[in-house]
Amino acid sequence: MEAITGLTALVLGASLATMALAQSNATTETPPADAGAGAAAAVSGSTQPAAAGDAAMPEEEPAELAEGETVLPNGMDITPVEMLDGRWRNAEGIPTFKVEDGVVDFATFNGFRRYHAECHVCHGPDGEGSTYAPALKESVLRMDYYDFMETVASGRQGSNSVMPAFGTNKNVWCYIDDIYVYLLAHGTGEIGRGRPAERADKPEEYTALEDSCMSS
């Protein structure tokens, strides 16, 4: 992730304070931030799986885009405008994906890998959802990007479930934009389920930021 850039640093700083407050008021035992995605729906002493409505992201009716449409239900235009620091951005500077002739950009491809390393245990393969947690491929179409970042950084606690905070887990936070754009690409139908068949090369700028974030 962008060496925790100005945007992510701001979110992370606020999220750590929120995380500390939530932990002091919690009535259940919250899994540690580095416990991995498998802990996202774990509830101390609970023997029942969490309902999807109690999980990290709100679940509603599927929000689908018409073919060729580029504006999400949340009002964001996902058209890629420029590549910055090895990742594609829209006109507002928010990360997005780019797929040309079946070839996905490197960040989106890496998002598939990182999602399935850290998130799929609770949120299901390909962000399709599970009995424990909602379908993130649909949540990202409705959620504001900054709300998504804050939720991942700080976590969220429902009546029967807990999503731990991942703001200090570098295996998630250094790649959170990649996970986000992968979910966007799949949620909008630009890529299907499973590992993308072809990907673009890894940009040098991406490598520099990745090394900086993981070593900081």
C-alpha positions, 0 to 999 in steps of 0.5 A, spaced: 500 500 500 502 506 498 507 507 504 501 509 508 500 515 504 497 521 506 490 518 505 491 512 509 495 515 514 490 520 516 485 514 516 489 510 520 491 515 525 483 516 526 482 509 526 487 507 531 483 512 536 477 509 535 479 502 535 482 503 542 475 506 545 471 500 542 476 495 545 475 499 552 467 498 551 467 491 548 463 486 552 465 481 548 472 478 547 475 482 540 480 478 536 487 481 535 488 485 529 493 480 526 489 474 528 487 474 520 480 474 517 478 467 520 477 471 526 472 476 523 466 473 525 468 470 532 464 471 538 467 469 545 462 464 548 458 464 542 456 457 538 452 460 533 454 463 526 453 471 526 447 473 521 450 477 515 446 483 517 451 483 524 457 483 520 462 488 518 459 491 512 451 492 511 448 487 506 442 490 502 439 488 495 444 487 490 446 493 486 448 491 479 450 496 474 448 496 467 453 494 461 457 499 460 455 503 466 461 507 470 457 510 476 456 506 482 450 506 486 454 510 491 455 516 486 462 514 484 465 514 477 470 508 476 473 510 470 480 510 470 483 516 469 491 516 471 496 511 474 499 514 480 504 510 484 503 504 480 495 504 481 489 506 477 485 512 479 479 515 477 478 523 476 477 524 484 484 520 485 480 514 488 483 507 486 479 504 481 481 498 476 482 497 469 481 491 464 483 491 457 482 485 453 481 481 459 488 483 462 487 486 469 492 491 472 497 489 477 493 492 483 487 488 481 490 482 480 494 482 487 487 484 490 484 477 488 491 474 491 490 478 498 483 478 499 483 470 498 489 470 503 486 475 508 478 476 507 475 470 504 474 465 510 469 470 513 466 474 507 466 468 502 471 466 496 470 472 491 467 476 495 460 473 494 458 473 502 457 467 507 453 465 513 458 469 517 459 476 513 456 480 507 458 480 500 463 485 499 463 485 492 456 488 493 458 492 499 463 496 495 458 498 490 454 502 495 459 504 501 463 510 500 471 509 499 473 512 505 468 509 509 470 502 507 477 504 509 475 506 516 471 500 517 477 495 515 482 500 519 477 500 525 473 494 525 466 493 527 462 490 532 455 487 531 450 484 536 452 477 534 459 478 531 465 482 530 470 484 525 477 485 528 481 492 526 486 491 520 489 498 521 495 495 524 496 488 520 500 490 514 498 484 510 492 487 509 493 495 510 499 495 505 494 492 500 487 495 502 487 499 495 488 492 491 483 489 495 478 494 494 479 495 487 479 487 486 472 487 489 470 493 485 472 489 479 468 483 481 462 487 483 461 490 477 462 484 473 468 486 469 472 480 472 468 473 473 470 469 479 476 465 480 483 468 479 484 473 473 487 469 467 492 475 465 495 481 468 499 487 467 506 487 469 508 490 476 509 497 476 516 499 479 512 505 483 508 499 486 514 495 488 517 501 491 511 503 495 510 496 497 517 495 500 516 502 504 510 500 507 512 493 509 518 495 512 516 501 516 
